[in-house]
């Protein structure tokens, strides 16, 4: 008799497996992590991972999509709730640097994934999808300074965040608030508000 799958339980199971894989990638590195490592981390069999994701590459691509999307959703929600341009900038920054351990994990895994994607066209397709989603969010913020030049400003915003994230990873004892302050000042300058709050 065929097993019936409860879609809600299946989504919850996939979500738990993606979280376990994310932590395993952080601990072992993208190149070094195996399905056996992830299965051990999740407390399941390798077969369970293959059933849900098809392969190691399928699982790791799902992990990248999930965590990029999760940050995007949280950031969009925060931007919608913010009432002023300055509040929107602050919300954006807090979602880019959202706790020392969480920020370290996310940017470590992201950079590791990007490095692997440079050698794998399928992973690069996932990376490009993630970048497109991020660009949409960056454009929303860049348009606070007007429509003209918004795409250029959006690229500058992303470059600022990514540059600070690399420095954050290299910093043995990062001061989260200092990185947030630097990011906020840089965003203001890109948007034409110099280092002063926007109206």
Protein Blocks (a to p, Z undefined) as FASTA:
>chain_A
ZZdddfklmmmmmmmmmmmmmmmmmmnojklpcfklmmmmnopafklmmmmnopaklmmm
mmmmmmmmmmmmmmmmmmmmpmbfklmmmmmmmmmmgcjklmmmmmmmmmmmmmmmmmom
klmmmmmmmmmmmmmmmmmmmmmnojehklmmmmmmmmmmmmmmmmmmmpmbacfklmmm
mmmmmmmmmnonajaccZZ
